[in-house]
């Protein structure tokens, strides 16, 4: 991933809700080196969603839009791993 793309995603991962900041920023820092171009684009699209939607999806209160299902699942798995360690 290009540094400019990463910086844009890092900035977008800073949300209005602290609960999202503590999930999205570490997730991006941990996984961005494994992102394909499609992953970069999809993560960027995810960041365009509202904070309440992102929170509900990541916390499992609601199902994400189908196109984000795998990405949200990956974020939730990351959170679960962080809690266990």
Secondary structure, 3 states (H helix, E strand, C coil): CCHHHHHHHHHHHCCCCHHHHHHHHHHHHHHHHHCCHHHHHHHHHHCCCCHHHHHHHHHCCCCCCHHHHHHHHHHHHHHHHHHHC
